[in-house]
């Protein structure tokens, strides 16, 4: 195993990496395990490291469109199967703030809300 951010194991040359990329990882976990994962990565980060979180960012309010129905269905599925949740931008802000991190930049790259969060340590 080269890397296990859940257990806090990183291959030695990954300590202080420039980028840590998480794609559709954190939405599989409730806040508690996400805090553990992010703290483990934070402990491995160097002063110039960045985390790229590539995940869904759902709207703060749904408007009843087909896209919103899909997002609501996905959120319920993740909650029912994994005990986790999809997150709004304010949910991401709160989660990251709880581990001493912040969103430096936020880009949505498709119509469903898939986004990249550029995350730094405080």
C-alpha positions in Angstrom: 0.0 0.0 0.0 1.5 3.3 -1.1 -0.9 5.7 0.6 -3.8 5.4 3.1 -5.0 8.9 4.2 -7.6 7.3 6.4 -5.0 5.5 8.5 -2.5 8.3 8.1 0.0 6.3 6.1 2.0 8.1 3.4 4.9 6.8 1.4 7.9 8.8 2.7 8.4 10.7 -0.5 4.8 11.8 -0.4 5.4 13.8 2.8 5.5 17.4 1.8 4.1 16.8 -1.7 3.1 19.8 -3.7 -0.5 18.4 -4.4 -2.7 15.9 -2.7 -5.6 15.0 -5.0 -8.9 13.6 -3.6 -11.5 12.7 -6.2 -14.9 11.6 -4.9 -13.4 10.5 -1.6 -14.8 12.7 1.1 -18.5 12.4 -0.1 -18.3 8.8 0.9 -17.8 9.7 4.6 -19.6 11.7 7.3 -17.8 14.6 8.9 -16.0 12.6 11.6 -14.0 10.4 9.2 -13.5 13.3 6.8 -11.9 15.3 9.7 -9.5 12.3 10.3 -8.6 12.0 6.6 -8.0 15.8 6.3 -6.0 15.9 9.5 -3.8 13.0 8.3 -3.2 14.8 5.0 -2.5 18.1 6.9 0.1 16.4 9.0 1.8 15.2 5.8 1.7 18.5 4.0 4.6 20.8 3.6 4.4 24.6 3.8 3.6 24.9 0.1 1.3 21.9 -0.2 -2.2 22.1 -1.6 -5.1 19.7 -1.5 -7.3 19.4 -4.6 -10.7 18.1 -3.7 -12.6 17.0 -6.8 -16.1 16.4 -5.6 -19.7 17.4 -6.0 -20.8 20.7 -4.5 -24.6 20.8 -4.3 -26.6 24.0 -4.4 -27.6 25.7 -1.1 -31.2 25.5 -2.3 -32.9 23.3 -4.8 -35.1 24.8 -7.5 -37.0 21.8 -8.7 -35.1 21.2 -11.9 -34.2 17.8 -13.2 -30.6 18.4 -12.1 -31.7 19.3 -8.6 -33.7 16.1 -8.4 -30.7 14.1 -9.5 -28.5 15.8 -6.8 -31.2 15.2 -4.2 -31.4 11.5 -5.2 -27.7 11.1 -5.1 -27.5 12.8 -1.6 -30.2 10.4 -0.3 -28.4 7.4 -1.8 -25.0 8.4 -0.3 -26.7 8.9 3.1 -28.6 5.6 3.0 -25.7 3.5 1.8 -22.7 5.1 3.5 -24.1 7.3 6.2 -22.5 10.2 4.4 -23.6 13.2 2.5 -23.1 15.5 -0.5 -22.0 18.9 0.7 -22.9 22.5 -0.2 -20.2 25.2 -0.4 -21.0 26.3 3.1 -20.7 22.6 4.3 -17.3 22.4 2.7 -16.2 25.7 4.3 -17.4 24.5 7.7 -15.7 21.1 7.4 -12.4 22.5 6.2 -12.4 25.3 8.8 -12.8 22.6 11.5 -9.4 21.2 10.6 -7.6 24.6 10.1 -7.9 24.7 6.3 -9.7 27.0 3.8 -10.8 27.1 0.2 -8.4 29.3 -1.7 -10.2 28.7 -5.0 -13.4 27.0 -6.1 -14.3 25.9 -9.7 -17.3 24.1 -10.9 -16.5 22.2 -14.2 -19.9 20.7 -15.2 -23.6 21.4 -15.0 -24.1 18.8 -12.2 -21.9 20.6 -9.7 -18.8 18.6 -9.9 -16.1 21.0 -8.7 -12.5 21.3 -7.7 -11.7 23.0 -4.4 -8.2 24.3 -4.0 -7.5 23.9 -0.3 -4.7 25.4 1.9 -3.7 25.2 5.5 -4.4 28.3 7.7 
